[in-house]
């Protein structure tokens, strides 16, 4: 009897494993055929920085104050990049090329989605394996996935949402010991770190998990049994995620307003739901940019005929489940999720658009869904594809019953049922033809001006190698100006302007507005406007003092930017070349292909000292090119009327004083002041988190915004000569990182011990 039972258990495990194996093999084969590995996938907002050799993504996510991209430095809120960048670094160290590493990352995200959806469907419908197989295959290879693969956060959400829901359902239905439950919650919360990079998706995941937790505990009445483990798990999750939560707070509320775009009014984003009608969402065509041929050259065929009908197949099969399924509670739960997802996702569209507008205005955090579809599409299509799997199982069952009544043999009925199941799954997969065929990655897009698969030219590698070989860490200013954060290159790339992130030194983009944290502080934007106008008008005013204040020691002129595109306002190479040629103390020192490198004379390090201050006679930001020209060189300016200072500091003309400074990390500098120094300036974005210490004690020096965007301190006459400039929040950030790592190690060891103990007990 024992042997029979053991054999039955083994067969059941093999059948269970077979479902996941089929999904894994199928998704891998399609990815190998459809996703190219001969270059980097580059679409719009996303550039493959995670998997490019030399990238700073990991540094950016693990340092609270960083200057790799913004140049002047700012707190960075990008915890999700940690996971992707770690995978990229690992693959590169193993010898993978950058494009191959990106392909592996894409495959990992697709497999995570497919296997998690399979797990979710098996959890809800353990009676029918075909449901899990259909949903696990169809969703990662769907039309929706074809529109989402370029966004790693959204792709990760496609797997994390079903995984978290299935985990909670199983633990609420059959509670585990408190310790195991707590450990699992703590480890599972690591995925939330990825989602947190897109706050609307993260908030939506919290609501999603709470809904399953509350609903499941009420249905199975297991809250008293799970509560101890739940509370311990939430404590562990808080410890594991505290480091990035603190970074989020600092970035959003204490960095000088560099994240103002995050808090934009929903009305300002109303354009994103222009196609979000219910029918468009049910057919996966609700994205505002979907039908635009410049973004999706292959989209035209899916507007009419059988191709368009294929997009409604998942919804049609889901409708079959709603009308025919005997699993009423589970089916109606998924239907309710679809209805809520449609309601939030449609935004201002009818019906009930006025209610959405009311919720945007009155319900806390609902305003985050000003662009609702990236979040709500996850739950909408998860529920729809699982219901489609239910519909397939019901049609197969009804067909088998009909054949049985006709007197056909059991073997033939079984064969016919299997063939029917395969045919219906293939029918469901027809919506994913763009993905399966690979046409979702066109050769060119943006009306032929951009390529989907690119490789930076060799001259980029040569130029970055030259800059990286230099011994100083002064900033590299990138020209021409970024008129919009998606920049066009003549070798095919078009997207977020991060191509130069391979440069070791901090890079500074000439941006005239703060978008997505690409400048250290919004107060710097007016200076870029003045600089662009100087170049455009070919002014003779020297800009070297301004560049010195910005800590710029190099200029990288990108002559491969397509500057003449309509409706853009990018400086031409000829205008920049002639302007820089006439500038004193700026010299072209190297040329690599279409890249020119200029050296800028810079007279100080990361910090500098002065004998006094100058006051700009206005409450608006000073034009520093003009201000420095008036004063005959680089001196510290204050905006008049906004920051009162001692009169003795502004009566005499300030002058620069010799001093030494050394960088000890992203958030610490050592400085040696000379006698007579009355103003200390750190050439980094102004933030109240910066402090001056001496001998381990904080000095109460007055902190001022110099030039509107730099850190400055009034130095007392009897001041210490050796000082340390610290970004104090970085200390807490480092402590929270250490706490997170320690708790993560404890959770991992605890889980291993729990599993080992359970295995010994069961045997």
Secondary structure, DSSP 8 states (H G I E B T S, - for coil): -HHHHHHHHHHHHHHHHHHHHHHHHHHHHHHHHHS--SSEE-BBTB--GGGSTT--HHHHHH-SEE-TTTSS-EE---THHHHHHHHHHHHHHTT--HHHHHHHHHHHHHHHHHHHHHHHHHHH-TT-HHHHHHHHHHTTTSHHHHHHTT-HHHHHHHHHHHHHHHHHHHHHHS---HHHHHHHHHHHTHHHHHHTTSHHHHHHHHHHHHHHHHHHHHHHT-HHHHHHHHHHHHHHHHHHHHHHHHHHHHHHHSSSSTTGGGG--GGGGGGGGTT--HHHHHTT--STTTT-TTT-TTGGGGGSHHHHHHTTHHHHHHHHHHHH-S-HHHHHHHHHHHHHHHHHHTTT-SSSHHHHHHHHHHSTTGGGGGG-HHHHHHHHHHHHHHHHHHHHHHHHHHHHHHHHHTT--HHHHHHHHHHHHHHHHHHHHGGGHHHHHSTTS-SEETTTTEESEE---HHHHHHHHHHHTSS---EEEEEEEESSSEEEBTTS-EEES-GGGGSSS-EEEEESS--TT-SS-GGGHHHHHHHHHHHHTT--S--HHHHHHTTEEEEEEETTB-TT-TT-----HHHHHHHHHTSTTEEEEEEETTEEEEEE-----SEEEES--EEESSSS---HHHHHHHHTS---EEETTTS---GGGTSS---EE--EEEE-STTEEEEE--TT--EEEEEEE--TTEEEEETTEEE---EEEETTTEEEEE--TT--SEEEEEETHHHHHHHHHHHHHHHHHHHHHHHHHHHHHHHHHH-
